[in-house]
Amino acid sequence: MVCTIVLTFMFGCAEKEKAEPNISARFRIDSLKQDSVFFADTTYIKGKVKVYYSVINDGSVIVNCYRYTINAMNTDSVYFQIAESHFNTVPAKTERHDSTKIGIANCRVAYARIDNTSFQ
């Protein structure tokens, strides 16, 4: 009888594991901007590409951290990649606008996309 009471107390007071909240967030690229400099009255030197993006939190859970990889290709078909982590808070049912830069050599940008996303 005492053993039953002790076992009931031990298993009754044990903390049950809570399920991970389902985070419903995504990225959207808003625009790309690439500066260029006219050098020595003969050539344009292309600069880094600034990627403007939004983190859209559709869920009911606050996003405290997000990670992503920016993939960009220039007009010479050379592929560039940069991974970043941000510890910015995105409240539920809102979006946050941000930007980052990626160097793609001395060429014009062809496209950029965001891959390998992670939200916490």
C-alpha positions in Angstrom: 0.0 0.0 0.0 2.8 2.5 0.9 4.6 1.5 -2.3 1.5 2.3 -4.3 1.2 5.7 -2.7 4.9 6.5 -3.2 4.8 5.5 -6.9 1.6 7.4 -7.5 3.1 10.5 -5.9 6.4 10.2 -8.0 4.7 9.7 -11.3 1.8 12.2 -10.5 4.2 15.0 -9.7 6.6 14.4 -12.6 6.5 17.3 -15.1 5.1 16.3 -18.4 6.9 17.3 -21.6 5.3 20.1 -23.4 5.0 20.0 -27.1 7.1 22.5 -29.1 5.0 25.4 -30.2 4.3 25.5 -33.9 6.0 28.6 -35.4 4.4 29.8 -38.5 6.9 32.3 -40.0 8.4 33.0 -43.4 10.8 35.2 -45.3 10.0 37.5 -48.2 12.5 39.4 -50.3 11.2 42.9 -50.8 13.9 44.3 -53.1 17.5 44.2 -54.2 19.7 47.3 -54.5 23.2 47.3 -56.0 25.3 50.4 -56.0 27.9 51.1 -58.8 30.7 53.6 -59.2 31.8 55.1 -62.5 35.6 54.7 -62.4 38.1 56.7 -64.5 35.4 57.7 -67.0 35.6 54.3 -68.6 34.0 51.5 -66.5 31.4 50.9 -63.9 32.4 49.0 -60.8 29.5 47.1 -59.2 29.3 47.1 -55.4 27.7 44.8 -52.9 24.1 43.9 -53.2 21.8 45.0 -50.4 18.9 42.6 -49.9 15.8 44.0 -48.3 13.6 41.3 -46.7 10.7 40.9 -44.4 10.2 38.3 -41.7 6.5 37.6 -41.5 5.2 35.9 -38.4 1.7 34.5 -39.1 1.5 32.4 -35.9 0.6 33.1 -32.3 4.1 32.5 -31.0 6.8 35.1 -30.6 9.9 34.6 -32.8 13.1 35.5 -30.9 15.7 34.3 -33.3 15.9 33.6 -37.0 18.6 32.1 -39.2 18.8 32.1 -43.0 21.1 31.7 -45.9 21.2 34.3 -48.7 22.0 32.8 -52.1 22.8 35.2 -55.0 24.0 34.7 -58.5 25.6 37.3 -60.7 25.3 37.7 -64.5 28.4 35.7 -65.0 26.6 32.7 -63.4 28.8 32.7 -60.3 27.0 31.6 -57.2 27.5 33.4 -53.8 26.2 32.5 -50.4 26.2 34.0 -46.9 24.6 32.6 -43.7 23.4 34.9 -40.9 21.7 34.7 -37.5 19.6 37.5 -36.0 18.4 37.8 -32.5 15.5 40.1 -33.2 12.1 39.7 -31.8 9.1 39.4 -34.2 5.8 39.5 -32.2 2.9 37.3 -33.2 0.8 38.4 -36.2 3.4 41.0 -37.3 6.3 41.4 -39.7 9.8 42.9 -39.3 11.7 44.6 -42.2 15.4 44.2 -42.3 18.3 44.1 -44.8 21.7 42.5 -45.3 24.6 42.8 -47.8 26.2 40.2 -49.9 29.2 40.7 -52.1 29.0 39.2 -55.6 32.3 40.3 -57.2 32.3 43.0 -59.9 29.2 41.9 -61.7 25.5 42.8 -61.8 23.2 40.7 -59.7 21.0 38.2 -61.6 18.8 37.0 -58.6 18.8 36.4 -54.9 16.8 34.0 -52.7 16.6 33.0 -49.0 17.1 29.3 -48.1 17.8 27.2 -45.0 15.5 29.2 -42.8 15.1 28.5 -39.1 12.9 30.2 -36.5 13.1 29.9 -32.7 
